[in-house]
Amino acid sequence: MAAETVAIEVPDASAEPQAYRATLLALVGERDPLDVIAETPQRIRDLILGLAPGDLERRPAGGEWSAAEILGHLLDVAIAMGFRWRMILTAERPAYPGYDEKAWAALPKPPIDRLWPALEAVQACNLWLLRAIPRSAWSRIGVHSEVGPETLEATILAYAGHDLAHLNQLERCLDG
């Protein structure tokens, strides 16, 4: 019998944006965030390979998101972060809003057989962008409506931590 995946506790992003950010950064630790981001699609693929759509759409007890809903959320975040990164790279101290992840999660998503490829494609485009820019660009600043001024590097680290947190959630969802 496999060991149960221990839940990573992450503060609510809207209620405690600074604590949320700090937790995500701590999850990455000393790892290169681009390596973390690059590993995410394969980890997802390994977790969902061979599972039926019904298995991926089943919600675990306690009102948690299903695997499909987690993937939908990851797609939403990949789209939002790709936009923010492009803003930071092309404007001086651009301002951008936070967003209600629960409201975005409730928006219609493609069926799981189209959702996964869409997520993988957006993640690949974002990763390509981040690898193509010089590391010196990581010091550019954007202004998040809830967090305040943040470097591109901080957003990349937070995104990598976000991937790790939701991979943990996906593992737990599929273990149940």
N, C-alpha and C positions, 0 to 999 in steps of 0.2 A: 504494500500500500504506500502511495506517495505521501510525502509530508504535506501538510496543509500550508498554503501560502499565507504568510502573516500580512495583515493589512497595513499599508502605509497610511498613517494619519496625516491629513493635509487640512490646514485651516480653510475656512470658506473664503474664496477669492474676493467676494464683494464685501463681506463683513470685516475681514482682516487682511487687506491687500498686502501690507508689509510683511506680516507673519507668513502669509501664503507664499510670497516671493522668497522669503528666507528659507522656507522649507524646501521649495523646489531647487534652490541653489545648493542646499546641503545634500540633496539626493544625488546630484552630479558629482560633488566632491572634487577630486583632482582629475577626473576623466576629461578628455577633450570632448566638448559638447557636440562637435560635428560627428565624432565617432558614435556617440550615443544616438544621435538623430539618424545616422546611417544604418544602425543596427535595428532600429524600430520596425521597419517593414518586414524583415526576415523573422523577427520574434513574433510579430502578429501572424505572419504566414504559418509559422510552425504551430502556433496555438489553434488556428482555425482550420488548418488543412484537414480535409476529410469529414468535417462536420456538416450536417444537414442544415439548410436554412432555418428550420424549426428550432434546432439546438442553439443557433446563434441569436434567434429572436426571443428565446425564453428568458424571462426575467427571473433572477434568483429571488429568494424570499426577502422580505423587508423592503420592497419597493426600490431595490437597486436597479441600475440600468442593465439591460441585456447586452450581450457582446455586440450586437448590431448597433445598439444605441451608443455604446462606447466608441465604436468605429465612426459613427456619425458625428459624435462630438470631436473626435480627433480630426476629422475632415474640416469641421467648422473652424477649429483652432488653426489648422494649417493654412486655411484661407485667410483668416484674420491676421495671423502673424506674417504671412507673405506680404500682405498689404502694408502692415506696419514697417516691415524691413525695407520695402521699396520706398516708403515715405521717408524714412530716416536716411536712406542712401541718396535721395534726390532733392531734399529740401533742407533748409537750415532750421533746426529745432522744431520740426513739425509737431503739431498737437494732434492726438488721435484719441477717440473715446474708448472707454471700457465697453463691455457689452454684457448682456444678461445671458449667460451660458444656458440656463434652463429654458429661456424663451427660444434661443437658437436651437436647442436640442429638440424642441417640440415642432420645429419646422419640418415639412416633408423631406425625406431623403430617398435616394434611389434604392431599389431592392438590393439586398446584400450582395448578389452576384455582380452588381454594377458599383456598389458603394466601395467595396474593397479596392477595385482597380482605380477608382477616382481618387481615393485617399493616397494610394501608392504613387499615382502620377503627380499630384500636387506636392506631396512630400519630396519627390525626386526633383521637381523643378525648384523648390525652395532650397534644397540642399545644394543643388548645382550653383545657384546664385551665391550662397554663403561661401562655398568653396572657391568660387571664381573671383571674389573681391579680395583685396589685400587685407591682412589682419589690421593694418593701420586704420582701416575704415570702421573697425569695431569700436572705436572711441567716439564715433558720431553719436549725437544725442537726439532723442525724440521726447516728447512730453505726453505721458499717459495721464488721462483725466483723473484716475484714482491713485496712481502710484507716484506721479510727478515725473521730473526729469529722469531719464534712464538711458544708459548707453546701449548701443546695438549689442554689445557683448552681453550685457545683463539680460536683454530680451532673449538672446540665443541660449544662454545658460538656463533661463527659466523655462524655455520651450523644451530643452532636453530633459529637465527635471519633470516637466509635465508629462512627457512621453513615458518616463520611468514610472511615475505615479499611476498612469492609466494602464500601462502594461501590467502592473501589479493588480489593478482592479480587474482587468480582463482575465488574468490567470485565476483569480478568486472566483469570478463569475463562471468560468468554464469548469472549475473544480467542483462546483456545487451541484 
